[in-house]
């Protein structure tokens, strides 16, 4: 997610200032004039938004650009700080999301447990399931859900990639068929088109 907020980082016992231009659940992209090689470890301190507390994390440099900065991956962070980041990203994505379609129900099967969750954030790569249920990261599950396209129910295997406490699960599809992937792409594209028409004053 594109962002712009100040970051302080410590490397080699020295403190430097930078700006984060991309924020993800696993790391940051920093705009900095300092040359830091891949594999270097550092400590970063940042606040994604004024209303949030400062977050401190250990990180490692994973990519280096000759022109505008470095990409870092978090290696150590307090669980509560990780939840702050995930919730912040989730809320910001909801604000920016173009597809304003009503959420649909997803049935989730995990081991011997079945529960229902809502979803309005989906792509051919995965989906976010809104639920108060919490599953371990890496959990394998089965998802069943209908799209409003008149076609049969979609059944897909998934893997829990991240958990936002009391909000839901970020799931990556593992064996989605090509046909179902195309259906999801069409579903998302249709929603974006409807929003564009509405914004332009044309009845959906």
N, C-alpha and C positions, 0 to 999 in steps of 0.2 A: 504494500500500500504506500503510495507516494505521500510523504510528509515533509515537514521542514521545522526542526527544532534543534536547539543547541545541545551539544554533548561534550563532556569532559572525559578524556581518557588518559590513563597512565601507562606508560611503556618505558622500560629501562630506568625506572625511578624518576622520570620526568613527566610533567602534566602538560597536556596540549588541549586546545579547544578545537572543536569541529562542528559541523552541522549534519544531522541525519537527513537524508533525502528519501530513504525507503525504510519502512518498518515492517518486519515480519515476526511471526511467532518464534522464529528461530534465530533472528539476527537483525543487523542493521547494515545499511550502506552509508558510509560516512564521506562527506566532502571535506578533504583535508589536504594541506600542502605538504605534510610530512610524508616521507617515503618509508613505508613499513613493509618488510618482506612477508610473503606468504609463510604461514606457520608460526609467526610471532604471536605471543600471548599478551593480552592487555586487560586492564580493568576499565570499564566504562560506567559513567554515571550520567543519567539523563532523566528527563521528565517529558513524556509524550504530549501532555497537555497541562495547563496551569492548575487545573482542578485535581490533578493526580499527584501522588507523592513521588519523591525521587526514587529511581530504581538503580541499583548497583548490580553489575554482573561481571563475571569473568568471560573472556571471549578469545577467539583465535582468528587470525586473518586468513580468509579463504580465497580472496581474489584481490588483485591490485590493478588499478587503471593508471596508465601513464599520464592521464589528463585530469581526472577529477576525484579520485579517492580510492577507498578500500571497502571491500565487503567483509563483514565479520560475522561469525557464528557464535552464539552464546554457548558456553560450555558449563557454566555454573551460575545458578540464580535461585533465590528463594522461591519456593512454590507459590507463595502469595503474590510475589511480583510477576511471575509468569502468568498467573490468572488475571492480574491487572492489565497486562499487555493483550492477552487474548480477548478479554471482554471489551477493551478499547477498540481493537481491530474489528471485532464483530459489530459493535455499535456503529462505527464509522462506515463499514461496508453496507450496513442496512440503510444508512442515510444516503449513500451514494448510489445504491442499487437502482438501475433504470427500470427493471421489471417489477411492476407493482401488482402482480397477480396475487389473488387470494392464496393463502397457504393450502397445501394438500396434505392428507394424512399418509404417513409412512408406518408400516408395520415392521417392527424390528424383532428378529429372532436371535437370541444369544444363548448358546448352550441349551438349557431346558427352560429358559425364560422368554416370554413374549410381551412386548409393550408397544404402545402407540406413541408417535411423536408427530409434530407438524413440521413441514418444510416449505420454504419459499425461496431458498437459495440453493440452486442446483445447476450443475453443468455435466457434460459428458464424462468429466473426471471424478466427480463425487458430489456430495451434498452435505448440508448442515441440517441435522435433525434436532429440532427444539424439544427438549425433554428435561425433566429433573432427574432422570436416571443417570447414574455415573458408571461408566465401564472403564477398565484399564486400557491405557494406550497400547495399541497393537492387537486388541481383541478382534477376532474374526466373527463376523455376523452375516445374517441374511436380511435383505431389505425387500419389501413388497410394497408397491405403490401404483396408483392410477394417475395418469395424466388426463387432461380433459380433451383427448383427441379421438375418443371413441374406439381406441385400440385395446387389446388385452392388457392385463396387469403386467407390470415390469417386475421381474425377480432378478436380483443381483447380489453377488457376494460383495462384502465390503470389509474394510479394515479401519479401526478407529485411529485417526492420526493425532487428534488433540481433543481435549475436554475443557469446556468452559463451564465452571461450576454453576449449577442452577439455571443454566441457559441451554446447554445441549452438547452435541457431539459432532465433530468434524470427521466425516467418513470419506475414504477414498474407495472408489469402485475397483474391484479386482478382476472381474470376469464379465464385464458388461458386453453384450453382443453388439456387433456393428450396427445392426438394425435398431436396437434400443438406444444406442448412442445417438443415432441420427434423429430418432424421435425426440430425445431430450433437447438436442440442438434446435430442432424446429419449434419445440415448445418455448424455449427461451427466446428465440428470434421473434416468435409471434407476439410474446409479451412486450418486447422492446418496441416492435412496430406499433402495437396498440397505444403504448405510452406516447410515442412520437406523434401519432395522429391526434391524440387528445390534446397534447401540448400545442399542436398546430391549429386547434379549433375544429377538427374534423371528427364527426361522431364515430366512435369505435364500433 
